Amino acid sequence: MLQKILCGYTTSISKFKANPSAALAEANGDAVAVSSHNEIQFYAVPANIYEDMVNFLEYAQRGTTEIKDIPAEFTLTDEKFEKMSKGLKERAKKDLGGFEEC
C-alpha cells in the first residue's frame, strides 16, 4: 500500500521508542513520521510546531484574520488554506455534530 509521508523525516517505531528525543533532535525541529511494518503510525511533532498548528486552527475557526497574518513556521498557500478549512468543516459536521464559526 502506498502512503503519503507528510514530513521530511521518518524512523521506525522501535528506534523512536528507544530514544524519542534523539529522533526529534536529528530532524532539526521538523516533524518525524514514525512507522511500523512500513506504514506510518503517527507523527511526532515538536512543541513549537504543534503550538503553531493550534494557533492556525483557532484563527481558521474564527475567520478573523488573513492567511498571511497567521504565525506559523510551515508554508501554507491560499489554496491549501481553503482545502484545510473545507476539510475541517466537513469533518466537524460528521464527527462533532456541527461546526459553527464565531
C-alpha positions as CSV (number, residue, x, y, z in Angstrom):
1,M,0.0,0.0,0.0
2,L,1.3,3.4,-0.9
3,Q,1.3,6.0,1.8
4,K,2.0,9.7,1.5
5,I,4.5,10.9,4.1
6,L,3.7,14.5,5.2
7,C,7.2,15.4,6.5
8,G,10.8,15.0,5.6
9,Y,11.9,12.6,8.3
10,T,10.9,9.0,9.1
11,T,12.0,6.5,11.7
12,S,10.9,3.1,12.8
13,I,8.8,2.8,16.0
14,S,11.5,0.7,17.7
15,K,14.1,3.4,17.1
16,F,11.7,6.0,18.3
17,K,10.8,4.1,21.4
18,A,14.4,3.7,22.3
19,N,15.2,7.4,22.2
20,P,12.4,9.8,21.1
21,S,14.4,12.9,21.9
22,A,17.2,11.8,19.7
23,A,14.8,11.3,16.8
24,L,13.3,14.8,17.2
25,A,16.8,16.3,17.5
26,E,18.0,14.6,14.4
27,A,15.1,16.1,12.5
28,N,16.3,19.6,13.4
29,G,12.9,20.8,14.7
30,D,10.8,19.2,12.0
31,A,8.1,16.6,12.4
32,V,9.0,12.9,12.3
33,A,6.9,10.2,10.8
34,V,7.0,7.1,12.9
35,S,6.4,3.8,11.1
36,S,5.7,0.2,11.9
37,H,5.8,-2.5,9.3
38,N,6.4,0.1,6.6
39,E,3.2,2.0,7.5
40,I,3.1,5.5,9.1
41,Q,1.5,5.1,12.6
42,F,1.8,8.6,13.8
43,Y,3.8,11.9,13.5
44,A,5.9,13.2,16.4
45,V,5.7,17.0,16.2
46,P,7.9,19.3,18.3
47,A,6.0,21.6,20.7
48,N,6.6,24.8,18.7
49,I,5.1,23.3,15.5
50,Y,2.2,21.9,17.5
51,E,1.5,25.3,19.0
52,D,1.6,26.9,15.5
53,M,-0.9,24.3,14.3
54,V,-3.3,25.0,17.2
55,N,-3.0,28.8,16.5
56,F,-3.7,28.2,12.9
57,L,-6.8,26.2,13.7
58,E,-8.1,28.8,16.1
59,Y,-7.6,31.6,13.5
60,A,-9.3,29.5,10.8
61,Q,-12.3,28.7,13.0
62,R,-12.8,32.3,13.9
63,G,-12.2,33.5,10.4
64,T,-10.9,36.8,11.7
65,T,-7.6,37.0,10.0
66,E,-6.0,36.7,6.6
67,I,-3.7,33.7,6.0
68,K,-0.6,36.0,5.8
69,D,-1.2,37.1,9.4
70,I,-1.2,33.6,10.9
71,P,2.1,32.9,12.8
72,A,3.5,29.6,11.6
73,E,6.7,28.0,10.5
74,F,5.2,25.9,7.7
75,T,4.4,27.1,4.2
76,L,0.8,27.5,3.5
77,T,-0.8,28.8,0.3
78,D,-4.3,30.2,0.0
79,E,-5.2,27.0,-1.9
80,K,-4.0,24.8,0.9
81,F,-5.7,27.0,3.5
82,E,-9.1,26.7,1.7
83,K,-8.7,23.0,1.3
84,M,-7.8,22.5,5.0
85,S,-10.7,24.8,6.2
86,K,-13.2,23.0,4.0
87,G,-12.0,19.6,5.3
88,L,-12.2,20.7,8.9
89,K,-15.7,22.0,8.4
90,E,-16.8,18.7,6.7
91,R,-15.2,16.5,9.3
92,A,-16.6,18.6,12.2
93,K,-20.2,18.2,10.8
94,K,-19.7,14.4,10.7
95,D,-17.7,13.9,13.8
96,L,-18.8,16.6,16.2
97,G,-22.4,17.2,15.2
98,G,-21.8,20.6,13.6
99,F,-19.3,23.3,13.2
100,E,-20.1,26.9,13.8
101,E,-17.8,29.9,13.1
102,C,-17.7,32.6,15.8
